[in-house]
């Protein structure tokens, strides 16, 4: 299934597992950027690296573009998740 909403393309996966960092990044080929609500599936087996190492591998990925309904829903969720941050307060008093 290929349409303008589903793209199959290569990607670069960078995984680091060191004292300084525990992270994984996916960079899609040709500068393609995901938008709000899009889904990316990276194909292949799980990447497992020992502690203290960093690895860069090439994989295939599928990018599924979100439709208008999903984009709207994500914007609504984003707003309410942001407002949850406003509820955090800092106090010098102990909670009882």
C-alpha positions in Angstrom: 0.0 0.0 0.0 1.7 3.2 -1.1 0.0 6.6 -1.3 0.9 10.1 -0.6 0.1 9.4 3.1 2.4 6.3 3.3 6.0 6.6 2.5 8.6 3.8 2.5 12.1 5.1 2.8 15.5 4.4 4.3 16.6 5.9 7.6 19.6 6.1 9.8 19.2 4.9 13.4 21.7 6.1 16.0 21.7 4.4 19.4 24.0 5.3 22.3 24.4 3.6 25.7 27.1 5.3 27.7 27.6 7.0 31.0 26.8 10.3 29.4 23.8 9.3 27.4 21.1 6.7 26.8 19.4 7.7 23.6 18.1 6.6 20.2 17.5 8.8 17.2 16.0 8.1 13.8 16.8 10.4 10.8 14.7 9.8 7.7 16.3 9.9 4.2 16.0 12.9 1.9 15.3 15.3 4.8 11.8 14.1 5.2 10.3 15.4 8.5 7.4 13.8 10.5 4.5 16.1 11.3 2.2 16.2 14.3 0.4 12.8 14.6 2.5 11.0 12.0 3.7 7.5 12.8 7.1 6.0 11.9 7.8 2.3 11.9 11.5 1.3 11.7 11.8 -2.2 10.2 14.3 -4.9 11.3 15.3 -6.7 14.4 15.8 -4.9 17.7 19.1 -3.0 18.2 20.9 -4.2 21.3 24.3 -2.7 22.2 26.5 -3.3 25.2 27.1 -0.5 27.7 29.6 2.0 26.7 29.0 1.9 23.0 27.3 3.9 20.2 26.1 2.4 17.0 24.8 3.8 13.7 22.8 1.5 11.4 20.8 1.9 8.2 17.3 0.6 8.2 14.1 0.9 6.2 11.2 2.8 7.6 7.5 3.5 6.9 6.1 6.9 7.6 2.3 7.1 7.8 1.0 10.7 7.6 -1.8 11.6 10.0 -5.1 12.7 8.5 -6.9 15.9 9.5 -8.9 14.3 12.3 -5.8 12.8 14.0 -3.9 16.2 13.6 -6.8 18.0 15.3 -7.0 15.4 18.1 -3.2 15.7 18.7 -3.4 19.5 18.9 -6.2 19.2 21.6 -4.2 16.7 23.6 -1.1 18.8 23.3 -2.9 21.8 24.8 -4.2 19.9 27.8 -0.8 18.2 28.4 0.8 21.7 28.4 -1.8 23.0 30.9 -0.9 20.1 33.3 2.5 21.7 33.6 0.9 24.9 35.0 -0.5 22.9 37.9 3.0 22.2 39.2 4.0 24.5 42.0 7.0 24.8 44.2 6.6 25.3 47.9 8.9 25.4 50.9 6.3 23.7 53.1 6.1 20.0 53.6 3.0 18.2 52.3 0.9 16.6 55.0 
